């Protein structure tokens, strides 16, 4: 099995998804996480609920539900935004926390933050369902949704930087779109990258998006205990 099981009990299954495999595929014969994990469970038509997803090129930690009740409880946490509207009280800590690590292209960035400095990105994103893309748009745009994240530069090298990201909202392609808009496109991102970032990625032999869901924290759906999982396995770091 390509994925690595990090934790499992009668309610949940937590695993590491490698890059290049879909969480769930509609194409017959194409490998995906759900099929792989159901084969691992080996039960007669075992229940496996998809709580959240990662894009196929992205690696990282995922939690799956093994019962409908667990799926409902985890889904409520996954869809509960961790950010807060201006002027409103902070929401209680009943949400799922997700942190990511990424390699970004810094060649076009004029003012890259110094390592250790926390920076917040706030934008409005509009999704194009037909093209499966999202874009930053003015705040008054119809159907646009607020997107927030906080990031910190961990290391700078040549024309790239390793950043750690904490999502405050969960939007379609949010990290990729917001960083591209900020002049820091992710390495390996052919869709939202610039010509320079694509050339730099090709020169480094990078073929997958350099983005990993490196930390996942949530409340166990049955016991209520806070659970925290982290990985240092970044496939694009050598």
ROGU-198901 format. One record per residue (C-alpha): residue in one letter; y, x, z. Coordinates in steps of 0.02 Angstrom, whole numbers, plus 50000, padded with zeros to 5 digits. Layout:
BEGIN
aYXZ
...
This chain:
BEGIN
x500005000050000
x501695006949948
x502674999150091
x502575005050272
x502264992650412
x503454995950557
x502974981550671
x501874966150665
x501334951850778
x500844933650753
x502644928650709
x503434942950612
x503064957650499
x504344971750483
x504144984550345
x505014997850242
x505234993450058
x505255008349939
x506455008349791
x505885000949627
x504834986449693
x505484968549698
x505414958149857
x504724943549757
x504434943349570
x504264928449454
x503364939049324
x501484938349322
x500664955149348
x502234963649414
x501994970949589
x503114964449727
x503244965149916
x502624947449948
x501034949849846
x500714966949922
x500934960650100
x499854945250071
x498474956750009
x498724967050166
x498574951650278
x496944947050188
x496924929350257
x496564913950152
x498254910050076
x499234917650222
x500994911350257
x502354924250225
x504154918450231
x505524928350143
x507004929350263
x508164941050168
x508074951850013
x508524968849944
x508874972249760
x507384979849671
x508134997549657
x508654997349841
x507545003849982
x507544999050164
x506944988450309
x506454970150289
x505774957150409
x504594943450348
x504074927950445
x502234923850472
x502534905650524
x503724892050464
x504534891250637
x504874909950635
x505574908650458
x506804895150512
x507384904850665
x507594921250572
x508464912850425
x509774905750544
x510124923350606
x510154930650430
x511444918050368
x512554919350522
x514034930150472
x514444943850596
x516264944750547
x517644933550608
x519074924350527
x520824930150572
x521424921950732
x519714915150780
x518634920350926
x517204932250893
x515534923650863
x514124926150989
x512854939850956
x511514928150887
x511494935750715
x510494948350616
x511354965350605
x511124975750448
x511684993650421
x511535003450260
x511635021550206
x512305025650033
x512805040149923
x514465036849837
x515365045849697
x517015053049759
x517655060749598
x518865046349565
x519375043549747
x521125049449792
x521065046849980
x519285048450044
x519255045450233
x518825060150343
x517065060150420
x516965049950579
x518395038250534
x517925019750527
x518635010450377
x518584991650342
x518504984250168
x519074966250146
x518984957549978
x518594940949896
x517084940649781
x516644928549642
x514854927649580
x514384924949399
x512654917149406
x512344918349220
x512674937149215
x511994940349391
x513564949949437
x514994948449562
x516794954249551
x518294956449665
x519584942749632
x521214936549711
x520994927049875
x521504910249801
x520194910549664
x519094895049659
x517344897649732
x517774915449788
x517044920749956
x517754932650084
x516794949150097
x516984961550238
x516134977750285
x516484993150390
x515985010650336
x516065028450397
x515925044550297
x514525054950373
x514545069850255
x515495075850101
x514755087349970
x515355091549794
x515855074949714
x514815064049828
x514825057650006
x513515050250122
x514185034450205
x513505022550336
x513945004250311
x513914989150426
x513984972350339
x515084959150419
x514684946350284
x513234944750164
x513774942249984
x512924944949818
x512964963649774
x514304965349908
x514144983849948
x514014989049767
x515504978549712
x516674982749857
x516355001449847
x516595001549659
x518234992149682
x518775005049813
x518495019149688
x516865024749770
x515455018149658
x513685020849719
x512715034649634
x511365027849520
x512245011049498
x512295008149311
x512994990549328
x514534993549436
x514755012249416
x516075020949311
x515725031949161
x516045047249270
x514895041449410
x513515037449285
x513685054649205
x513655063049377
x512115052949428
x511215057549267
x511625075849295
x510845074849468
x509295066049402
x509695050249501
x508895034849424
x508895022249568
x510395015649664
x510735026949813
x510735013049941
x509555010450088
x509494996850221
x509275009750358
x509434998650512
x508954980650552
x509214971850717
x508784953750762
x508124942450899
x506254939450899
x506024921350844
x504754917450982
x505174928651130
x507054930151106
x506954948951134
x508194959451035
x507274970650913
x508004985850826
x507234995850683
x507915011350598
x507345023150462
x507915040450412
x506895039650252
x508225041050117
x507275043849953
x508785051249865
x509105064549999
x508185080949974
